[in-house]
Amino acid sequence: LLRSRSKRPLNQVRYLDLSSTNIVTLNQLELCPKLTTLIANHNHLESVPNLDCCPELWKLDLSHNK
């Protein structure tokens, strides 16, 4: 899903909006080390592992998940 939503190489992605995509897991964040904003609201997420792989992340929206 990450690859299909991005128009640039994942290691250069800074903003990622996965809202309302019905995802249940969010993996491969380690491929996005420059990510500053992650919007993943209105999904079916129970947890989001590997956030420590995104040291530049400062905005995170996980509202309306499980």
mmCIF file as gemmi writes it, N, C-alpha and C atoms, coordinates in Angstrom:
data_model
loop_
_atom_site.group_PDB
_atom_site.id
_atom_site.type_symbol
_atom_site.label_atom_id
_atom_site.label_alt_id
_atom_site.label_comp_id
_atom_site.label_asym_id
_atom_site.label_entity_id
_atom_site.label_seq_id
_atom_site.pdbx_PDB_ins_code
_atom_site.Cartn_x
_atom_site.Cartn_y
_atom_site.Cartn_z
_atom_site.occupancy
_atom_site.B_iso_or_equiv
_atom_site.pdbx_formal_charge
_atom_site.auth_seq_id
_atom_site.auth_asym_id
_atom_site.pdbx_PDB_model_num
ATOM 1 N N . LEU Axp A 1 ? 0.829 -1.201 0 1 0 ? 1 A 1
ATOM 2 C CA . LEU Axp A 1 ? 0 0 0 1 0 ? 1 A 1
ATOM 3 C C . LEU Axp A 1 ? 0.865 1.254 0 1 0 ? 1 A 1
ATOM 4 N N . LEU Axp A 2 ? 1.938 1.24 0.78 1 0 ? 2 A 1
ATOM 5 C CA . LEU Axp A 2 ? 2.807 2.418 0.816 1 0 ? 2 A 1
ATOM 6 C C . LEU Axp A 2 ? 3.373 2.722 -0.559 1 0 ? 2 A 1
ATOM 7 N N . ARG Axp A 3 ? 3.834 1.697 -1.232 1 0 ? 3 A 1
ATOM 8 C CA . ARG Axp A 3 ? 4.416 1.907 -2.562 1 0 ? 3 A 1
ATOM 9 C C . ARG Axp A 3 ? 3.382 2.425 -3.559 1 0 ? 3 A 1
ATOM 10 N N . SER Axp A 4 ? 2.17 1.931 -3.476 1 0 ? 4 A 1
ATOM 11 C CA . SER Axp A 4 ? 1.153 2.341 -4.438 1 0 ? 4 A 1
ATOM 12 C C . SER Axp A 4 ? 0.638 3.759 -4.189 1 0 ? 4 A 1
ATOM 13 N N . ARG Axp A 5 ? 0.75 4.261 -2.95 1 0 ? 5 A 1
ATOM 14 C CA . ARG Axp A 5 ? 0.256 5.599 -2.63 1 0 ? 5 A 1
ATOM 15 C C . ARG Axp A 5 ? 1.297 6.691 -2.828 1 0 ? 5 A 1
ATOM 16 N N . SER Axp A 6 ? 2.538 6.303 -3.024 1 0 ? 6 A 1
ATOM 17 C CA . SER Axp A 6 ? 3.611 7.288 -3.098 1 0 ? 6 A 1
ATOM 18 C C . SER Axp A 6 ? 4.086 7.484 -4.531 1 0 ? 6 A 1
ATOM 19 N N . LYS Axp A 7 ? 4.349 8.733 -4.871 1 0 ? 7 A 1
ATOM 20 C CA . LYS Axp A 7 ? 4.856 9.046 -6.2 1 0 ? 7 A 1
ATOM 21 C C . LYS Axp A 7 ? 6.364 9.239 -6.206 1 0 ? 7 A 1
ATOM 22 N N . ARG Axp A 8 ? 6.982 9.155 -5.038 1 0 ? 8 A 1
ATOM 23 C CA . ARG Axp A 8 ? 8.429 9.297 -4.941 1 0 ? 8 A 1
ATOM 24 C C . ARG Axp A 8 ? 8.987 8.093 -4.202 1 0 ? 8 A 1
ATOM 25 N N . PRO Axp A 9 ? 10.284 7.912 -4.245 1 0 ? 9 A 1
ATOM 26 C CA . PRO Axp A 9 ? 10.871 6.797 -3.491 1 0 ? 9 A 1
ATOM 27 C C . PRO Axp A 9 ? 10.496 6.9 -2.013 1 0 ? 9 A 1
ATOM 28 N N . LEU Axp A 10 ? 10.201 5.779 -1.405 1 0 ? 10 A 1
ATOM 29 C CA . LEU Axp A 10 ? 9.735 5.789 -0.016 1 0 ? 10 A 1
ATOM 30 C C . LEU Axp A 10 ? 10.724 6.432 0.943 1 0 ? 10 A 1
ATOM 31 N N . ASN Axp A 11 ? 12.007 6.318 0.662 1 0 ? 11 A 1
ATOM 32 C CA . ASN Axp A 11 ? 12.992 6.913 1.574 1 0 ? 11 A 1
ATOM 33 C C . ASN Axp A 11 ? 13.016 8.435 1.493 1 0 ? 11 A 1
ATOM 34 N N . GLN Axp A 12 ? 12.222 9.023 0.603 1 0 ? 12 A 1
ATOM 35 C CA . GLN Axp A 12 ? 12.126 10.479 0.486 1 0 ? 12 A 1
ATOM 36 C C . GLN Axp A 12 ? 10.754 11.022 0.894 1 0 ? 12 A 1
ATOM 37 N N . VAL Axp A 13 ? 9.826 10.142 1.191 1 0 ? 13 A 1
ATOM 38 C CA . VAL Axp A 13 ? 8.461 10.554 1.545 1 0 ? 13 A 1
ATOM 39 C C . VAL Axp A 13 ? 8.462 11.272 2.887 1 0 ? 13 A 1
ATOM 40 N N . ARG Axp A 14 ? 7.826 12.447 2.926 1 0 ? 14 A 1
ATOM 41 C CA . ARG Axp A 14 ? 7.711 13.226 4.156 1 0 ? 14 A 1
ATOM 42 C C . ARG Axp A 14 ? 6.271 13.277 4.663 1 0 ? 14 A 1
ATOM 43 N N . TYR Axp A 15 ? 5.311 13.211 3.768 1 0 ? 15 A 1
ATOM 44 C CA . TYR Axp A 15 ? 3.888 13.308 4.12 1 0 ? 15 A 1
ATOM 45 C C . TYR Axp A 15 ? 3.175 12.084 3.568 1 0 ? 15 A 1
ATOM 46 N N . LEU Axp A 16 ? 2.422 11.417 4.418 1 0 ? 16 A 1
ATOM 47 C CA . LEU Axp A 16 ? 1.708 10.222 3.986 1 0 ? 16 A 1
ATOM 48 C C . LEU Axp A 16 ? 0.302 10.251 4.565 1 0 ? 16 A 1
ATOM 49 N N . ASP Axp A 17 ? -0.696 10.233 3.691 1 0 ? 17 A 1
ATOM 50 C CA . ASP Axp A 17 ? -2.095 10.238 4.114 1 0 ? 17 A 1
ATOM 51 C C . ASP Axp A 17 ? -2.727 8.908 3.712 1 0 ? 17 A 1
ATOM 52 N N . LEU Axp A 18 ? -3.01 8.096 4.706 1 0 ? 18 A 1
ATOM 53 C CA . LEU Axp A 18 ? -3.642 6.795 4.495 1 0 ? 18 A 1
ATOM 54 C C . LEU Axp A 18 ? -5.026 6.759 5.133 1 0 ? 18 A 1
ATOM 55 N N . SER Axp A 19 ? -5.634 7.91 5.295 1 0 ? 19 A 1
ATOM 56 C CA . SER Axp A 19 ? -6.935 7.978 5.961 1 0 ? 19 A 1
ATOM 57 C C . SER Axp A 19 ? -8.015 7.283 5.13 1 0 ? 19 A 1
ATOM 58 N N . SER Axp A 20 ? -8.913 6.625 5.844 1 0 ? 20 A 1
ATOM 59 C CA . SER Axp A 20 ? -10.08 5.955 5.243 1 0 ? 20 A 1
ATOM 60 C C . SER Axp A 20 ? -9.705 4.973 4.136 1 0 ? 20 A 1
ATOM 61 N N . THR Axp A 21 ? -8.654 4.204 4.37 1 0 ? 21 A 1
ATOM 62 C CA . THR Axp A 21 ? -8.235 3.196 3.384 1 0 ? 21 A 1
ATOM 63 C C . THR Axp A 21 ? -8.517 1.778 3.871 1 0 ? 21 A 1
ATOM 64 N N . ASN Axp A 22 ? -9.184 1.659 5.016 1 0 ? 22 A 1
ATOM 65 C CA . ASN Axp A 22 ? -9.56 0.364 5.587 1 0 ? 22 A 1
ATOM 66 C C . ASN Axp A 22 ? -8.373 -0.529 5.926 1 0 ? 22 A 1
ATOM 67 N N . ILE Axp A 23 ? -7.226 0.063 6.217 1 0 ? 23 A 1
ATOM 68 C CA . ILE Axp A 23 ? -6.062 -0.742 6.564 1 0 ? 23 A 1
ATOM 69 C C . ILE Axp A 23 ? -6.188 -1.28 7.986 1 0 ? 23 A 1
ATOM 70 N N . VAL Axp A 24 ? -5.631 -2.465 8.199 1 0 ? 24 A 1
ATOM 71 C CA . VAL Axp A 24 ? -5.644 -3.085 9.524 1 0 ? 24 A 1
ATOM 72 C C . VAL Axp A 24 ? -4.243 -3.143 10.121 1 0 ? 24 A 1
ATOM 73 N N . THR Axp A 25 ? -3.239 -3.009 9.291 1 0 ? 25 A 1
ATOM 74 C CA . THR Axp A 25 ? -1.855 -2.961 9.76 1 0 ? 25 A 1
ATOM 75 C C . THR Axp A 25 ? -1.112 -1.871 9.007 1 0 ? 25 A 1
ATOM 76 N N . LEU Axp A 26 ? -0.114 -1.374 9.651 1 0 ? 26 A 1
ATOM 77 C CA . LEU Axp A 26 ? 0.728 -0.359 9.037 1 0 ? 26 A 1
ATOM 78 C C . LEU Axp A 26 ? 2.166 -0.791 9.271 1 0 ? 26 A 1
ATOM 79 N N . ASN Axp A 27 ? 2.74 -1.382 8.244 1 0 ? 27 A 1
ATOM 80 C CA . ASN Axp A 27 ? 4.112 -1.843 8.375 1 0 ? 27 A 1
ATOM 81 C C . ASN Axp A 27 ? 4.969 -1.19 7.301 1 0 ? 27 A 1
ATOM 82 N N . GLN Axp A 28 ? 6.218 -1.48 7.328 1 0 ? 28 A 1
ATOM 83 C CA . GLN Axp A 28 ? 7.211 -0.934 6.404 1 0 ? 28 A 1
ATOM 84 C C . GLN Axp A 28 ? 7.481 0.55 6.619 1 0 ? 28 A 1
ATOM 85 N N . LEU Axp A 29 ? 7.16 1.06 7.788 1 0 ? 29 A 1
ATOM 86 C CA . LEU Axp A 29 ? 7.486 2.458 8.075 1 0 ? 29 A 1
ATOM 87 C C . LEU Axp A 29 ? 8.988 2.692 8.074 1 0 ? 29 A 1
ATOM 88 N N . GLU Axp A 30 ? 9.754 1.643 8.319 1 0 ? 30 A 1
ATOM 89 C CA . GLU Axp A 30 ? 11.21 1.781 8.282 1 0 ? 30 A 1
ATOM 90 C C . GLU Axp A 30 ? 11.705 2.191 6.898 1 0 ? 30 A 1
ATOM 91 N N . LEU Axp A 31 ? 10.868 2.045 5.883 1 0 ? 31 A 1
ATOM 92 C CA . LEU Axp A 31 ? 11.228 2.468 4.532 1 0 ? 31 A 1
ATOM 93 C C . LEU Axp A 31 ? 11.035 3.97 4.336 1 0 ? 31 A 1
ATOM 94 N N . CYS Axp A 32 ? 10.468 4.64 5.33 1 0 ? 32 A 1
ATOM 95 C CA . CYS Axp A 32 ? 10.166 6.076 5.244 1 0 ? 32 A 1
ATOM 96 C C . CYS Axp A 32 ? 10.857 6.848 6.367 1 0 ? 32 A 1
ATOM 97 N N . PRO Axp A 33 ? 12.165 6.858 6.418 1 0 ? 33 A 1
ATOM 98 C CA . PRO Axp A 33 ? 12.863 7.495 7.536 1 0 ? 33 A 1
ATOM 99 C C . PRO Axp A 33 ? 12.712 9.015 7.599 1 0 ? 33 A 1
ATOM 100 N N . LYS Axp A 34 ? 12.298 9.648 6.516 1 0 ? 34 A 1
ATOM 101 C CA . LYS Axp A 34 ? 12.154 11.108 6.495 1 0 ? 34 A 1
ATOM 102 C C . LYS Axp A 34 ? 10.717 11.558 6.729 1 0 ? 34 A 1
ATOM 103 N N . LEU Axp A 35 ? 9.849 10.625 7.049 1 0 ? 35 A 1
ATOM 104 C CA . LEU Axp A 35 ? 8.442 10.931 7.26 1 0 ? 35 A 1
ATOM 105 C C . LEU Axp A 35 ? 8.266 11.925 8.409 1 0 ? 35 A 1
ATOM 106 N N . THR Axp A 36 ? 7.559 13.021 8.133 1 0 ? 36 A 1
ATOM 107 C CA . THR Axp A 36 ? 7.276 14.015 9.172 1 0 ? 36 A 1
ATOM 108 C C . THR Axp A 36 ? 5.804 14.01 9.57 1 0 ? 36 A 1
ATOM 109 N N . THR Axp A 37 ? 4.933 13.599 8.642 1 0 ? 37 A 1
ATOM 110 C CA . THR Axp A 37 ? 3.496 13.612 8.895 1 0 ? 37 A 1
ATOM 111 C C . THR Axp A 37 ? 2.876 12.299 8.437 1 0 ? 37 A 1
ATOM 112 N N . LEU Axp A 38 ? 2.154 11.668 9.345 1 0 ? 38 A 1
ATOM 113 C CA . LEU Axp A 38 ? 1.448 10.426 9.026 1 0 ? 38 A 1
ATOM 114 C C . LEU Axp A 38 ? -0.006 10.582 9.446 1 0 ? 38 A 1
ATOM 115 N N . ILE Axp A 39 ? -0.892 10.521 8.475 1 0 ? 39 A 1
ATOM 116 C CA . ILE Axp A 39 ? -2.326 10.61 8.717 1 0 ? 39 A 1
ATOM 117 C C . ILE Axp A 39 ? -2.908 9.234 8.377 1 0 ? 39 A 1
ATOM 118 N N . ALA Axp A 40 ? -3.418 8.559 9.376 1 0 ? 40 A 1
ATOM 119 C CA . ALA Axp A 40 ? -3.971 7.217 9.161 1 0 ? 40 A 1
ATOM 120 C C . ALA Axp A 40 ? -5.27 7.061 9.948 1 0 ? 40 A 1
ATOM 121 N N . ASN Axp A 41 ? -6.068 8.1 9.951 1 0 ? 41 A 1
ATOM 122 C CA . ASN Axp A 41 ? -7.325 8.07 10.697 1 0 ? 41 A 1
ATOM 123 C C . ASN Axp A 41 ? -8.409 7.314 9.926 1 0 ? 41 A 1
ATOM 124 N N . HIS Axp A 42 ? -9.461 6.93 10.649 1 0 ? 42 A 1
ATOM 125 C CA . HIS Axp A 42 ? -10.614 6.229 10.065 1 0 ? 42 A 1
ATOM 126 C C . HIS Axp A 42 ? -10.202 4.937 9.365 1 0 ? 42 A 1
ATOM 127 N N . ASN Axp A 43 ? -9.498 4.095 10.099 1 0 ? 43 A 1
ATOM 128 C CA . ASN Axp A 43 ? -9.093 2.784 9.605 1 0 ? 43 A 1
ATOM 129 C C . ASN Axp A 43 ? -9.429 1.737 10.658 1 0 ? 43 A 1
ATOM 130 N N . HIS Axp A 44 ? -8.739 0.616 10.608 1 0 ? 44 A 1
ATOM 131 C CA . HIS Axp A 44 ? -8.976 -0.477 11.551 1 0 ? 44 A 1
ATOM 132 C C . HIS Axp A 44 ? -7.69 -0.851 12.27 1 0 ? 44 A 1
ATOM 133 N N . LEU Axp A 45 ? -6.853 0.12 12.537 1 0 ? 45 A 1
ATOM 134 C CA . LEU Axp A 45 ? -5.567 -0.122 13.187 1 0 ? 45 A 1
ATOM 135 C C . LEU Axp A 45 ? -5.75 -0.361 14.682 1 0 ? 45 A 1
ATOM 136 N N . GLU Axp A 46 ? -5.024 -1.342 15.2 1 0 ? 46 A 1
ATOM 137 C CA . GLU Axp A 46 ? -4.998 -1.585 16.643 1 0 ? 46 A 1
ATOM 138 C C . GLU Axp A 46 ? -3.686 -1.119 17.244 1 0 ? 46 A 1
ATOM 139 N N . SER Axp A 47 ? -2.633 -1.145 16.452 1 0 ? 47 A 1
ATOM 140 C CA . SER Axp A 47 ? -1.327 -0.658 16.901 1 0 ? 47 A 1
ATOM 141 C C . SER Axp A 47 ? -0.509 -0.256 15.679 1 0 ? 47 A 1
ATOM 142 N N . VAL Axp A 48 ? 0.495 0.55 15.93 1 0 ? 48 A 1
ATOM 143 C CA . VAL Axp A 48 ? 1.398 0.983 14.861 1 0 ? 48 A 1
ATOM 144 C C . VAL Axp A 48 ? 2.824 0.779 15.357 1 0 ? 48 A 1
ATOM 145 N N . PRO Axp A 49 ? 3.419 -0.354 15.007 1 0 ? 49 A 1
ATOM 146 C CA . PRO Axp A 49 ? 4.792 -0.615 15.44 1 0 ? 49 A 1
ATOM 147 C C . PRO Axp A 49 ? 5.797 0.169 14.603 1 0 ? 49 A 1
ATOM 148 N N . ASN Axp A 50 ? 6.99 0.244 15.084 1 0 ? 50 A 1
ATOM 149 C CA . ASN Axp A 50 ? 8.123 0.816 14.347 1 0 ? 50 A 1
ATOM 150 C C . ASN Axp A 50 ? 8.07 2.322 14.155 1 0 ? 50 A 1
ATOM 151 N N . LEU Axp A 51 ? 7.339 3.039 14.975 1 0 ? 51 A 1
ATOM 152 C CA . LEU Axp A 51 ? 7.345 4.495 14.845 1 0 ? 51 A 1
ATOM 153 C C . LEU Axp A 51 ? 8.721 5.079 15.142 1 0 ? 51 A 1
ATOM 154 N N . ASP Axp A 52 ? 9.517 4.352 15.893 1 0 ? 52 A 1
ATOM 155 C CA . ASP Axp A 52 ? 10.872 4.824 16.185 1 0 ? 52 A 1
ATOM 156 C C . ASP Axp A 52 ? 11.762 4.823 14.947 1 0 ? 52 A 1
ATOM 157 N N . CYS Axp A 53 ? 11.301 4.206 13.874 1 0 ? 53 A 1
ATOM 158 C CA . CYS Axp A 53 ? 12.043 4.217 12.606 1 0 ? 53 A 1
ATOM 159 C C . CYS Axp A 53 ? 11.845 5.528 11.848 1 0 ? 53 A 1
ATOM 160 N N . CYS Axp A 54 ? 11 6.393 12.378 1 0 ? 54 A 1
ATOM 161 C CA . CYS Axp A 54 ? 10.704 7.681 11.741 1 0 ? 54 A 1
ATOM 162 C C . CYS Axp A 54 ? 11.077 8.802 12.707 1 0 ? 54 A 1
ATOM 163 N N . PRO Axp A 55 ? 12.352 9.071 12.866 1 0 ? 55 A 1
ATOM 164 C CA . PRO Axp A 55 ? 12.786 10.05 13.863 1 0 ? 55 A 1
ATOM 165 C C . PRO Axp A 55 ? 12.328 11.483 13.592 1 0 ? 55 A 1
ATOM 166 N N . GLU Axp A 56 ? 11.947 11.783 12.359 1 0 ? 56 A 1
ATOM 167 C CA . GLU Axp A 56 ? 11.504 13.136 12.019 1 0 ? 56 A 1
ATOM 168 C C . GLU Axp A 56 ? 9.988 13.308 12.127 1 0 ? 56 A 1
ATOM 169 N N . LEU Axp A 57 ? 9.274 12.252 12.503 1 0 ? 57 A 1
ATOM 170 C CA . LEU Axp A 57 ? 7.819 12.302 12.617 1 0 ? 57 A 1
ATOM 171 C C . LEU Axp A 57 ? 7.401 13.258 13.731 1 0 ? 57 A 1
ATOM 172 N N . TRP Axp A 58 ? 6.599 14.247 13.404 1 0 ? 58 A 1
ATOM 173 C CA . TRP Axp A 58 ? 6.132 15.192 14.417 1 0 ? 58 A 1
ATOM 174 C C . TRP Axp A 58 ? 4.616 15.362 14.394 1 0 ? 58 A 1
ATOM 175 N N . LYS Axp A 59 ? 3.944 14.932 13.316 1 0 ? 59 A 1
ATOM 176 C CA . LYS Axp A 59 ? 2.482 14.986 13.284 1 0 ? 59 A 1
ATOM 177 C C . LYS Axp A 59 ? 1.963 13.585 12.992 1 0 ? 59 A 1
ATOM 178 N N . LEU Axp A 60 ? 1.102 13.112 13.885 1 0 ? 60 A 1
ATOM 179 C CA . LEU Axp A 60 ? 0.558 11.763 13.779 1 0 ? 60 A 1
ATOM 180 C C . LEU Axp A 60 ? -0.928 11.81 14.106 1 0 ? 60 A 1
ATOM 181 N N . ASP Axp A 61 ? -1.756 11.356 13.176 1 0 ? 61 A 1
ATOM 182 C CA . ASP Axp A 61 ? -3.201 11.299 13.407 1 0 ? 61 A 1
ATOM 183 C C . ASP Axp A 61 ? -3.661 9.858 13.227 1 0 ? 61 A 1
ATOM 184 N N . LEU Axp A 62 ? -4 9.225 14.343 1 0 ? 62 A 1
ATOM 185 C CA . LEU Axp A 62 ? -4.508 7.855 14.337 1 0 ? 62 A 1
ATOM 186 C C . LEU Axp A 62 ? -5.932 7.808 14.893 1 0 ? 62 A 1
ATOM 187 N N . SER Axp A 63 ? -6.615 8.914 14.841 1 0 ? 63 A 1
ATOM 188 C CA . SER Axp A 63 ? -7.961 8.974 15.409 1 0 ? 63 A 1
ATOM 189 C C . SER Axp A 63 ? -8.93 8.065 14.645 1 0 ? 63 A 1
ATOM 190 N N . HIS Axp A 64 ? -9.938 7.622 15.356 1 0 ? 64 A 1
ATOM 191 C CA . HIS Axp A 64 ? -11.004 6.787 14.787 1 0 ? 64 A 1
ATOM 192 C C . HIS Axp A 64 ? -10.475 5.476 14.212 1 0 ? 64 A 1
ATOM 193 N N . ASN Axp A 65 ? -9.666 4.802 15.01 1 0 ? 65 A 1
ATOM 194 C CA . ASN Axp A 65 ? -9.218 3.448 14.722 1 0 ? 65 A 1
ATOM 195 C C . ASN Axp A 65 ? -9.728 2.561 15.843 1 0 ? 65 A 1
ATOM 196 N N . LYS Axp A 66 ? -9.328 1.306 15.856 1 0 ? 66 A 1
ATOM 197 C CA . LYS Axp A 66 ? -9.781 0.379 16.91 1 0 ? 66 A 1
ATOM 198 C C . LYS Axp A 66 ? -9.175 0.685 18.235 1 0 ? 66 A 1
